[in-house]
Amino acid sequence: MFAFLKFISFLIFLNYLSSPDLLKGYEHGIAMHGTVKYKKGFESFDYAYPKAPKGGKVKLSSIGTFDNLNPYILKGVAAWQTAYLFETLMKSSSDEAFSQYGLLASGIRVPTDRSWVSFKINPKAKFSDQSSVLAEDVVFSFNIMTTKGHPAWKNYYSQVDRAEKLGDREVKFFFKGEINRELPLIIGYQLPIFSKKYWEGKDFSKTTLTPPIGSGPYLVSDINPGRSITLRKDPNYWGKDLNVNKGKFNFEEIHTDFFRDETVAMEAFKSGSYDFKLENSSKNWATSYKFNAVKNQKVIVEEIPYERPSGMQGFAFNTRKSIFKNRDVRKALTYAFDFEWSNKNLFYGAYTRTKSFFDNSELSSQSLPNSRELNILKKYKGKIPNEVFTEIYKPPTTFGEENSLRNNLRIARRILKKEGWIIKDDKLVNKTSGEIFKFEILLRSPLFERIVLPLKRNFKKLGIDVSIRTVQDDSQYQKRLEEFDFDMIVSNFGSVISPGNEQKNWWGSEAANQVGSMNVVGVQDQVIDEIIDKLISAKNREELVDYTRVLDRILLFNYYLIPQFHIGHYRVAYWDKFSRPKLSPKYDLGFDFWWYDSEKSKNIKNTIDKKEENNNNFNFFYYLLIIFIILLIFYKKKKKNA
């Protein structure tokens, strides 16, 4: 009996060893550092409500226009909503620093040094035409993105040597150069997968208004180019029961209207033309949400906190321009921005001054460098600003001191004079070349004009001639950005929980002159390149934090931009026809997990219908009164003539 049991146990063990997942080392998820939060077979993310009802329509808004349904190329202005059409191999969770779980891929496999990655494709994964997603589609997607896609993708994936099909549903990516521990995750969640069959014979690099085949939860059901786009749930969506999708994509229909002007968009929201608004203007937040629907609680106005880094928004210098090449000149210009005045008079005290590219997080350099950071920094002594060793970056302030702005401008003038710029006939000129210091601030939205005008006045006090140009034509503005045809812009270097490859696109030398890259500042610095490489290859979270803080210090003390401001929460307003999970994700708004609440919607509809009925009644009696007055005037004239 004992021998028989031993034999059975041996067979079970062999069967266990021969299971595909174990034999090939495939895992259900991957973390950038450490281990994943959610174990294999988890039901759903903690911030999801798996029983959320499906159905209903949500109406959204967008400022600008669109002429393209392919968001992955340089040409045209893409409708961002089309990202719903495409899936990636993995899905990031929004309550972990950087972890991913299977989406199109049911498993991921990496060696200890992460020198390559392979994915096992879920056999249930299908495109919207019901054809299977195969390894050849993944290989095709990588190749087409790096050859015909936006030029930034080629740089982004520059360390990927090739993608290779191992089987119908198994694909492997081989990496080259210095180890980049983030690459497996980048491939997993940032490479959209296209249908090879659909795109064969088509030019991927050209704009299109024909909805392409994807594998995502929605299909384009209607488009009015430049004006509106409507998405409808794919009834055959293959991934609706995946744990990463439980409680997600609940709306049956997503309709977006495009507005050219924020003021018009605000009035449209008040009238109920669309349902949800993420508010970016402190002025609007303080003054525009006092209409009756808010008072009657038909429109909900709330601030939803988040725990992610704030990111950096600022007035970015284009260092490709001769007047901005000098670091100390850029430093001098930072003294012209009076944040405290703007916050009090323009922003209703809503904002906090940004002092780091990673404010509100452990990644911020808002402390003196620790011993590990100093060991990194000392290798570059003489090649980086001396301040990084002994100072904490603090942007100029006008808080609490009389005539503080005047004092700041005096400091700026002294620095400029030292760098060869003098006042002549009330203008700042270069004493050697005679060049007049003047430049243009390029804006995308008229909302920013009120912020820039005080800055322009302060620049004028320094003798600097500044012009402001607002380009509301999205395609024209985008083209100028892509070709770096600007002097200064308002730019946003987004919130990043786990910095990595995106830093190359923002600050890397290779991206500086690459058309369409996000290195709008034009940074070309070998030290920064090395720090980014070390950051990307960090073996643990502690090492990542150290290199990120070092990068933060070097960027800040090079004065590549004038830091602006941030808030620590989302400002949202929405008609009370939705519900959402009780737990919000730490690092995202999580709107895709909201759902349409039919009971709430009935109340809203009755309110709007009653309002329209009252308006119609009012209009009827108003016009009747006008007709009566006209008839009365006509009658009196006729009587007088008689």
Phi and psi in degrees as a GROMACS rama.xvg file:
@    title "Ramachandran Plot"
@    xaxis  label "Phi"
@    yaxis  label "Psi"
@TYPE xy
-62.4369  -42.0093  PHE-2
-63.4523  -39.232  ALA-3
-63.5493  -45.5303  PHE-4
-63.5077  -38.4879  LEU-5
-62.9763  -40.5497  LYS-6
-65.3517  -42.7199  PHE-7
-62.8451  -43.0747  ILE-8
-61.3042  -38.6471  SER-9
-64.5879  -41.7618  PHE-10
-62.5714  -42.4476  LEU-11
-61.6327  -40.2978  ILE-12
-64.7457  -42.4337  PHE-13
-62.4973  -42.1602  LEU-14
-61.9781  -38.8977  ASN-15
-63.3913  -44.6549  TYR-16
-65.6776  -31.12  LEU-17
-84.5875  -3.1822  SER-18
-63.7769  136.486  SER-19
-54.2432  -42.8777  PRO-20
-61.9172  -44.7941  ASP-21
-73.6546  -44.0834  LEU-22
-59.5372  -40.8765  LEU-23
-97.0001  -3.15835  LYS-24
75.1382  23.7942  GLY-25
-79.2845  138.772  TYR-26
-116.529  159.098  GLU-27
-80.2452  -16.8557  HIS-28
-157.153  174.167  GLY-29
-150.348  141.319  ILE-30
-112.597  146.905  ALA-31
-60.5771  -46.2025  MET-32
-136.628  143.46  HIS-33
76.1485  -148.864  GLY-34
-116.124  160.373  THR-35
-75.1043  154.725  VAL-36
-75.966  -41.8218  LYS-37
-94.9393  125.664  TYR-38
-79.0053  164.346  LYS-39
-58.1813  133.275  LYS-40
85.2602  11.7438  GLY-41
-61.0546  150.919  PHE-42
-76.6635  -47.7009  GLU-43
-164.778  169.66  SER-44
-68.3653  151.016  PHE-45
-62.6025  -28.7402  ASP-46
-89.5224  7.05335  TYR-47
-98.3754  155.372  ALA-48
-114.691  95.3698  TYR-49
-57.3072  -25.8714  PRO-50
-93.5285  14.9557  LYS-51
-57.3943  131.356  ALA-52
-67.0948  146.493  PRO-53
-99.4113  152.842  LYS-54
119.818  179.495  GLY-55
84.6303  169.204  GLY-56
-124.277  137.342  LYS-57
-116.319  134.668  VAL-58
-108.899  125.983  LYS-59
-119.608  176.309  LEU-60
-132.965  159.924  SER-61
-147.531  140.842  SER-62
-93.2202  127.702  ILE-63
122.675  -140.714  GLY-64
-155.656  -177.292  THR-65
-157.762  152.072  PHE-66
-142.361  21.5243  ASP-67
-155.164  140.833  ASN-68
-109.13  12.3238  LEU-69
-115.488  100.845  ASN-70
-80.2815  8.52816  PRO-71
-111.899  16.0737  TYR-72
-123.366  168.563  ILE-73
-76.9173  -37.5645  LEU-74
-73.7688  149.648  LYS-75
74.1979  178.521  GLY-76
-115.026  112.458  VAL-77
-83.2702  147.056  ALA-78
-78.9651  116.725  ALA-79
-61.6501  -22.995  TRP-80
-62.2208  -22.7351  GLN-81
-69.0587  -9.96445  THR-82
-61.9173  -22.8174  ALA-83
-66.861  -15.026  TYR-84
-79.9816  -21.3858  LEU-85
-118.022  141.482  PHE-86
-105.407  163.753  GLU-87
-115.801  174.525  THR-88
-69.3036  -36.6611  LEU-89
-127.87  167.119  MET-90
-129.677  129.013  LYS-91
-79.6867  142.873  SER-92
-86.5826  154.271  SER-93
-104.015  15.8318  SER-94
-128.076  19.5843  ASP-95
-130.745  154.378  GLU-96
-58.5187  -46.1807  ALA-97
-169.133  86.7372  PHE-98
-133.773  150.652  SER-99
-133.259  153.951  GLN-100
-135.903  159.988  TYR-101
-60.2618  135.115  GLY-102
-124.025  -94.3097  LEU-103
-65.0409  -31.7483  LEU-104
-94.2501  136.291  ALA-105
-90.0083  -12.8702  SER-106
-156.265  154.911  GLY-107
-131.787  144.892  ILE-108
-135.971  128.802  ARG-109
-138.505  148.19  VAL-110
-78.0823  172.552  PRO-111
-58.749  -39.3397  THR-112
-87.5093  -0.419913  ASP-113
55.3015  40.6626  ARG-114
-83.3147  -5.60082  SER-115
-160.657  170.438  TRP-116
-147.402  142.795  VAL-117
-128.974  152.1  SER-118
-127.145  141.568  PHE-119
-103.672  119.99  LYS-120
-81.3896  135.827  ILE-121
-61.6318  123.405  ASN-122
-62.7582  -17.0708  PRO-123
-84.6215  -12.9085  LYS-124
-66.5122  127.886  ALA-125
-138.399  154.419  LYS-126
-81.4226  171.476  PHE-127
-67.8085  -16.1347  SER-128
-89.5045  9.55969  ASP-129
71.9186  12.3659  GLN-130
-81.7662  149.365  SER-131
-72.7028  145.283  SER-132
-81.6702  121.104  VAL-133
-121.385  169.472  LEU-134
-58.703  -35.9128  ALA-135
-65.1568  -28.599  GLU-136
-69.1142  -37.0137  ASP-137
-67.5214  -46.1353  VAL-138
-60.7875  -45.1702  VAL-139
-59.2791  -43.732  PHE-140
-61.3844  -44.1221  SER-141
-63.2567  -46.3969  PHE-142
-64.9293  -41.2371  ASN-143
-71.841  -34.6516  ILE-144
-66.5934  -36.9107  MET-145
-88.1377  -8.29169  THR-146
-114.281  -36.481  THR-147
-116.333  -11.5779  LYS-148
-78.9172  -174.351  GLY-149
-53.7669  136.122  HIS-150
-53.9375  -27.0898  PRO-151
-61.3137  -30.4445  ALA-152
-66.5981  -35.6635  TRP-153
-62.2231  -42.1498  LYS-154
-69.2295  -39.8566  ASN-155
-62.1376  -37.4769  TYR-156
-104.086  25.8551  TYR-157
-64.316  -23.3275  SER-158
-91.5559  3.14338  GLN-159
-90.596  115.64  VAL-160
-71.9318  -44.9242  ASP-161
-171.043  162.303  ARG-162
-113.277  137.593  ALA-163
-134.399  134.029  GLU-164
-78.6133  122.68  LYS-165
-97.0258  -24.3639  LEU-166
-167.887  179.995  GLY-167
-56.9236  -34.4944  ASP-168
-128.077  33.2074  ARG-169
-140.796  130.028  GLU-170
-137.887  146.558  VAL-171
-130.659  138.07  LYS-172
-111.304  127.607  PHE-173
-102.821  134.213  PHE-174
-106.167  161.983  PHE-175
-137.335  166.193  LYS-176
75.9  -162.927  GLY-177
-62.9213  143.969  GLU-178
-57.3743  127.861  ILE-179
-118.198  98.4925  ASN-180
-68.5224  -14.6088  ARG-181
-85.844  -19.6126  GLU-182
-54.9149  -42.9066  LEU-183
-57.8918  -36.4981  PRO-184
-75.8746  -35.0543  LEU-185
-63.3067  -45.9696  ILE-186
-60.7873  -38.9843  ILE-187
-65.5144  -44.4161  GLY-188
-114.882  -3.3349  TYR-189
-117.753  -0.969879  GLN-190
-99.731  104.63  LEU-191
-68.8432  142.71  PRO-192
-103.596  124.125  ILE-193
-107.357  160.084  PHE-194
-82.5022  116.383  SER-195
-60.5935  -42.5599  LYS-196
-60.344  -41.7348  LYS-197
-66.6361  -42.7807  TYR-198
-84.5652  -14.7234  TRP-199
-61.4406  128.402  GLU-200
88.1958  -3.03651  GLY-201
-112.474  151.62  LYS-202
-90.4698  105.135  ASP-203
-62.6876  -27.6989  PHE-204
-81.0278  -7.96591  SER-205
-93.7105  148.632  LYS-206
-65.78  153.324  THR-207
-147.362  145.523  THR-208
-113.374  10.1942  LEU-209
-91.4118  118.274  THR-210
-58.5514  119.016  PRO-211
-74.6814  158.331  PRO-212
-74.4015  133.033  ILE-213
-134.107  -169.339  GLY-214
-124.761  14.2663  SER-215
-85.6338  -178.707  GLY-216
-77.0304  -15.3064  PRO-217
-124.026  156.221  TYR-218
-122.331  150.348  LEU-219
-76.7088  119.345  VAL-220
-102.007  -22.9222  SER-221
-160.834  138.827  ASP-222
-136.182  143.35  ILE-223
-127.331  93.7955  ASN-224
-47.1658  126.684  PRO-225
82.2121  -9.4652  GLY-226
-122.524  -42.0773  ARG-227
-160.675  157.328  SER-228
-145.013  138.321  ILE-229
-123.25  128.818  THR-230
-109.428  143.219  LEU-231
-129.478  142.352  ARG-232
-56.7268  135.899  LYS-233
-75.6466  114.227  ASP-234
-62.62  -19.5529  PRO-235
-106.216  18.6195  ASN-236
-55.0925  121.887  TYR-237
-70.1841  -27.5452  TRP-238
-101.62  17.4876  GLY-239
-65.2605  -23.681  LYS-240
-101.583  4.79942  ASP-241
-67.0678  147.685  LEU-242
-61.6567  -33.2837  ASN-243
-71.8521  -14.4104  VAL-244
-109.121  -0.857433  ASN-245
-62.1128  129.315  LYS-246
76.6805  10.9785  GLY-247
-116.608  161.307  LYS-248
53.5931  57.5062  PHE-249
-87.208  -22.9564  ASN-250
-76.0915  135.798  PHE-251
-71.2984  -33.2875  GLU-252
-141.554  138.523  GLU-253
-122.86  113.675  ILE-254
-112.678  131.37  HIS-255
-123.74  125.47  THR-256
-98.7417  140.34  ASP-257
-102.529  132.153  PHE-258
-119.211  143.525  PHE-259
-85.2727  -20.3521  ARG-260
-131.238  134.033  ASP-261
-66.2726  -34.7576  GLU-262
-63.5124  -44.7387  THR-263
-63.7315  -41.1985  VAL-264
-62.0137  -38.3235  ALA-265
-64.5204  -43.915  MET-266
-64.859  -35.9083  GLU-267
-65.1379  -38.0093  ALA-268
-64.1972  -43.6966  PHE-269
-59.0681  -34.9749  LYS-270
-82.3573  -5.79335  SER-271
88.99  14.7356  GLY-272
-68.2519  -27.214  SER-273
-142.8  168.599  TYR-274
-103.27  -29.7577  ASP-275
-135.056  138.322  PHE-276
-140.21  125.442  LYS-277
-94.8  111.084  LEU-278
-88.9315  127.016  GLU-279
-107.017  -10.9998  ASN-280
-99.7121  122.199  SER-281
-66.8489  -32.8358  SER-282
-64.8212  -48.015  LYS-283
-59.3927  -42.8716  ASN-284
-61.3517  -36.5376  TRP-285
-83.6074  -27.381  ALA-286
-121.218  -22.6487  THR-287
-95.7677  -7.08798  SER-288
-108.382  52.6203  TYR-289
-121.841  17.7422  LYS-290
-80.536  168.99  PHE-291
-57.9742  -38.7136  ASN-292
-62.3069  -31.1151  ALA-293
-72.3251  -44.6294  VAL-294
-62.1789  -34.7952  LYS-295
-87.3354  3.94786  ASN-296
61.504  28.1223  GLN-297
-85.6385  -25.6836  LYS-298
-112.197  125.342  VAL-299
-93.7555  129.134  ILE-300
-119.226  119.201  VAL-301
-150.566  159.775  GLU-302
-110.314  121.423  GLU-303
-107.888  113.184  ILE-304
-70.5568  156.095  PRO-305
-137.083  167.569  TYR-306
-118.527  14.4144  GLU-307
-87.2489  161.028  ARG-308
-58.5795  152.049  PRO-309
-74.0316  -23.6227  SER-310
77.4812  -177.969  GLY-311
-128.147  122.262  MET-312
-115.497  135.275  GLN-313
-164.227  173.023  GLY-314
-82.4077  105.356  PHE-315
-90.5612  130.047  ALA-316
-81.6041  138.646  PHE-317
-91.0005  98.4126  ASN-318
-72.4219  -0.721014  THR-319
-72.2576  -20.3519  ARG-320
-81.6367  137.876  LYS-321
-58.653  -37.533  SER-322
-69.6716  -17.2173  ILE-323
-107.529  8.38135  PHE-324
-73.5431  -28.9482  LYS-325
-82.0948  122.771  ASN-326
-59.4834  -43.1149  ARG-327
-70.4972  -29.1736  ASP-328
-65.383  -43.4224  VAL-329
-62.2686  -40.0813  ARG-330
-60.0157  -44.0451  LYS-331
-58.8091  -39.7168  ALA-332
-70.0145  -21.7886  LEU-333
-66.2824  -21.5575  THR-334
-73.6126  -9.36139  TYR-335
-86.019  -13.6618  ALA-336
-90.7173  116.439  PHE-337
-98.7704  86.0536  ASP-338
-62.7657  -43.6014  PHE-339
-60.0387  -41.357  GLU-340
-64.479  -45.5068  TRP-341
-63.4929  -41.9321  SER-342
-63.8224  -38.5825  ASN-343
-75.2079  -44.849  LYS-344
-94.2364  -21.9895  ASN-345
-114.343  -31.5744  LEU-346
-110.176  4.3243  PHE-347
58.0489  31.5855  TYR-348
67.7316  21.1065  GLY-349
-81.2154  -20.2581  ALA-350
-108.86  161.87  TYR-351
-115.407  139.673  THR-352
-67.6117  134.465  ARG-353
-83.2119  130.146  THR-354
-122.425  2.6337  LYS-355
-156.978  155.085  SER-356
-72.9051  -8.32895  PHE-357
-135.29  38.0718  PHE-358
-52.108  153.613  ASP-359
67.0658  29.0951  ASN-360
-153.554  167.775  SER-361
-68.7906  -11.8048  GLU-362
-79.7561  -13.6945  LEU-363
-71.0062  145.913  SER-364
-94.8053  28.0308  SER-365
-82.2459  49.201  GLN-366
-160.231  162.796  SER-367
-66.4306  148.983  LEU-368
-62.2362  137.22  PRO-369
-78.8319  178.951  ASN-370
-62.3496  -36.9035  SER-371
-66.8842  -41.9974  ARG-372
-64.3478  -41.0659  GLU-373
-62.6538  -35.7006  LEU-374
-63.7412  -34.7459  ASN-375
-72.5315  -46.5893  ILE-376
-65.2761  -37.3722  LEU-377
-64.4717  -21.2265  LYS-378
-65.5238  -22.1764  LYS-379
-112.743  16.1742  TYR-380
-58.6428  133.874  LYS-381
92.8385  -16.2976  GLY-382
-108.704  -9.03855  LYS-383
-128.658  160.015  ILE-384
-56.2224  137.54  PRO-385
-62.5331  -27.5763  ASN-386
-60.7607  -25.9643  GLU-387
-63.2295  -22.2737  VAL-388
-81.5736  -31.3568  PHE-389
-126.88  -5.06464  THR-390
-125.999  156.485  GLU-391
-103.306  130.283  ILE-392
-63.6396  127.8  TYR-393
-133.309  118.271  LYS-394
-67.1613  151.727  PRO-395
-55.1666  143.222  PRO-396
-129.189  157.105  THR-397
-119.703  20.3827  THR-398
-77.1267  127.671  PHE-399
76.0633  6.54314  GLY-400
-125.897  135.637  GLU-401
-71.2123  139.924  GLU-402
59.284  26.265  ASN-403
-65.5226  -36.9119  SER-404
-63.1128  -43.5798  LEU-405
-59.8918  -41.0409  ARG-406
-64.0348  -40.8333  ASN-407
-62.0896  -41.9214  ASN-408
-67.6713  -32.0494  LEU-409
-65.7025  -41.5502  ARG-410
-60.8444  -44.8347  ILE-411
-59.6831  -42.9563  ALA-412
-65.9173  -38.1026  ARG-413
-63.9286  -42.5194  ARG-414
-63.8643  -44.9752  ILE-415
-62.608  -40.4429  LEU-416
-63.0257  -41.6332  LYS-417
-61.6  -31.8479  LYS-418
-90.8581  11.0735  GLU-419
96.5476  13.7716  GLY-420
-109.726  123.742  TRP-421
-125.327  159.86  ILE-422
-86.3329  128.127  ILE-423
-141.463  118.745  LYS-424
54.9592  44.1812  ASP-425
65.1312  14.3523  ASP-426
-122.76  146.259  LYS-427
-83.2759  120.395  LEU-428
-131.136  155.11  VAL-429
-80.6775  121.434  ASN-430
-66.9679  -17.998  LYS-431
-91.3484  -50.5049  THR-432
-95.0469  -18.5746  SER-433
79.5562  5.84228  GLY-434
-64.8876  133.873  GLU-435
-83.5851  134.667  ILE-436
-81.2013  102.101  PHE-437
-146.044  150.432  LYS-438
-160.41  170.224  PHE-439
-114.924  137.028  GLU-440
-99.5154  118.549  ILE-441
-94.9891  125.427  LEU-442
-118.931  155.711  LEU-443
-102.619  -26.191  ARG-444
-130.16  139.343  SER-445
-62.6653  -20.6098  PRO-446
-57.5957  -30.5661  LEU-447
-83.0307  -9.16349  PHE-448
-61.5187  -38.5116  GLU-449
-67.756  -22.5254  ARG-450
-83.2225  -35.665  ILE-451
-80.6825  -31.8482  VAL-452
-58.5476  -45.1756  LEU-453
-61.9667  -36.12  PRO-454
-64.2351  -41.2074  LEU-455
-59.6969  -42.3602  LYS-456
-62.5781  -39.9184  ARG-457
-68.4231  -37.7802  ASN-458
-62.2068  -38.3093  PHE-459
-61.1439  -35.2676  LYS-460
-65.1438  -21.7328  LYS-461
-90.1712  -0.0809844  LEU-462
86.4963  11.5079  GLY-463
-93.7547  129.594  ILE-464
-92.647  108.71  ASP-465
-114.935  132.752  VAL-466
-112.889  153.454  SER-467
-118.602  130.264  ILE-468
-128.599  121.333  ARG-469
-102.888  119.411  THR-470
-110.673  104.111  VAL-471
-89.7716  -7.83011  GLN-472
-78.2169  108.595  ASP-473
-55.1684  -43.8831  ASP-474
-65.9221  -38.2712  SER-475
-68.8288  -43.9645  GLN-476
-62.7624  -44.8944  TYR-477
-61.6433  -39.9361  GLN-478
-64.083  -41.451  LYS-479
-64.7908  -37.3553  ARG-480
-66.2895  -46.1034  LEU-481
-61.0296  -33.6178  GLU-482
-97.1754  6.05804  GLU-483
56.2856  38.0858  PHE-484
-92.3089  69.8691  ASP-485
-162.524  163.516  PHE-486
-100.404  -50.7813  ASP-487
-141.623  141.228  MET-488
-135.647  165.727  ILE-489
-91.3601  116.775  VAL-490
-124.67  155.209  SER-491
-125.857  121.045  ASN-492
-103.564  101.741  PHE-493
-59.6784  172.545  GLY-494
-70.7391  123.005  SER-495
-127.679  120.674  VAL-496
-82.3504  -37.4239  ILE-497
-130.596  88.6923  SER-498
-58.4861  147.293  PRO-499
-167.037  -127.256  GLY-500
-58.899  -29.3812  ASN-501
-61.6814  -24.2567  GLU-502
-65.5171  -31.5524  GLN-503
-63.7402  -40.7497  LYS-504
-70.2024  -30.6116  ASN-505
-83.4454  -36.8187  TRP-506
-129.466  -4.75602  TRP-507
-74.1784  143.853  GLY-508
-60.0452  -38.1351  SER-509
-63.5254  -30.2293  GLU-510
-84.3543  -13.1516  ALA-511
-58.4956  -39.2651  ALA-512
-113.943  19.3467  ASN-513
-90.2894  118.469  GLN-514
-53.7885  129.804  VAL-515
84.732  0.54072  GLY-516
-74.196  165.916  SER-517
-89.5406  3.07721  MET-518
-80.3325  67.0544  ASN-519
-67.6037  -27.1706  VAL-520
-72.3749  -28.8892  VAL-521
85.5674  30.7138  GLY-522
-68.0769  128.954  VAL-523
-136.578  95.0999  GLN-524
-144.153  118.984  ASP-525
-63.5743  -34.13  GLN-526
-63.2994  -46.7278  VAL-527
-61.9683  -39.9207  ILE-528
-58.5763  -44.5654  ASP-529
-66.0023  -42.5851  GLU-530
-62.3703  -41.9444  ILE-531
-62.8412  -41.8975  ILE-532
-61.2879  -41.9683  ASP-533
-67.097  -38.5696  LYS-534
-61.0483  -45.2003  LEU-535
-65.5221  -35.0477  ILE-536
-93.5503  10.722  SER-537
-54.9119  135.551  ALA-538
-86.3472  -16.3826  LYS-539
-152.376  172.47  ASN-540
-64.2032  -38.8647  ARG-541
-60.1456  -44.9023  GLU-542
-65.308  -39.8206  GLU-543
-60.5937  -44.6678  LEU-544
-61.9639  -43.7879  VAL-545
-60.9692  -48.2372  ASP-546
-69.6391  -32.1331  TYR-547
-66.8652  -42.5323  THR-548
-63.606  -39.3606  ARG-549
-61.574  -46.5143  VAL-550
-60.1574  -43.9031  LEU-551
-57.7921  -46.5489  ASP-552
-60.9145  -46.0517  ARG-553
-66.3757  -41.417  ILE-554
-64.0939  -45.2291  LEU-555
-63.1655  -45.5802  LEU-556
-81.7855  1.03823  PHE-557
-93.7526  -6.58025  ASN-558
52.6849  51.3399  TYR-559
-75.0019  -14.8065  TYR-560
-155.022  168.006  LEU-561
-99.461  108.895  ILE-562
-61.2775  144.109  PRO-563
-105.457  -104.842  GLN-564
-157.253  168.456  PHE-565
-156.206  167.941  HIS-566
-127.402  164.983  ILE-567
-107.304  26.2943  GLY-568
-157.287  161.467  HIS-569
-84.3502  140.658  TYR-570
-107.988  111.506  ARG-571
-125.053  147.083  VAL-572
-134.81  136.517  ALA-573
-155.129  146.366  TYR-574
-65.0082  137.171  TRP-575
-75.7779  67.5887  ASP-576
-126.516  13.1852  LYS-577
-127.747  158.526  PHE-578
-128.926  161.761  SER-579
-145.157  161.293  ARG-580
-59.1543  151.618  PRO-581
-65.3264  -33.0966  LYS-582
-100.708  122.201  LEU-583
-88.9746  145.485  SER-584
-64.9126  147.633  PRO-585
-66.3705  -34.9821  LYS-586
-116.765  16.2785  TYR-587
-158.72  159.604  ASP-588
-71.2032  -35.3004  LEU-589
72.8212  32.354  GLY-590
-62.7147  -28.0037  PHE-591
-66.2547  -9.55199  ASP-592
-101.259  -0.0588204  PHE-593
-75.2205  165.194  TRP-594
-144.496  159.941  TRP-595
-77.7591  125.569  TYR-596
-104.534  106.95  ASP-597
-62.8371  -35.8869  SER-598
-67.3514  -45.8482  GLU-599
-62.5966  -39.5136  LYS-600
-63.2498  -35.6798  SER-601
-60.1388  -43.5111  LYS-602
-62.4507  -41.3448  ASN-603
-65.0074  -43.6391  ILE-604
-62.5117  -42.2615  LYS-605
-62.3332  -38.7705  ASN-606
-65.2628  -46.2815  THR-607
-66.7017  -42.6725  ILE-608
-61.096  -41.2601  ASP-609
-65.8742  -40.0131  LYS-610
-62.4528  -43.6182  LYS-611
-65.1616  -38.2776  GLU-612
-63.2942  -43.324  GLU-613
-64.0437  -40.2235  ASN-614
-64.1991  -41.0683  ASN-615
-64.6111  -42.0021  ASN-616
-63.099  -42.7294  ASN-617
-62.2456  -45.379  PHE-618
-61.9469  -39.4385  ASN-619
-61.4086  -49.9953  PHE-620
-68.7998  -31.2435  PHE-621
-64.687  -48.4879  TYR-622
-65.6043  -36.4873  TYR-623
-62.3357  -40.2801  LEU-624
-64.5328  -42.7798  LEU-625
-61.5723  -43.1792  ILE-626
-62.3051  -40.7606  ILE-627
-62.7402  -43.3565  PHE-628
-63.7238  -42.4461  ILE-629
-62.1354  -44.4357  ILE-630
-64.0599  -38.0448  LEU-631
-65.1831  -43.5528  LEU-632
-62.5404  -43.2955  ILE-633
-62.5182  -41.399  PHE-634
-64.3624  -42.6278  TYR-635
-66.2547  -39.9223  LYS-636
-63.7101  -42.5402  LYS-637
-64.6478  -40.2496  LYS-638
-67.1214  -39.1308  LYS-639
-65.8704  -41.7276  LYS-640
-66.9631  -30.8004  ASN-641
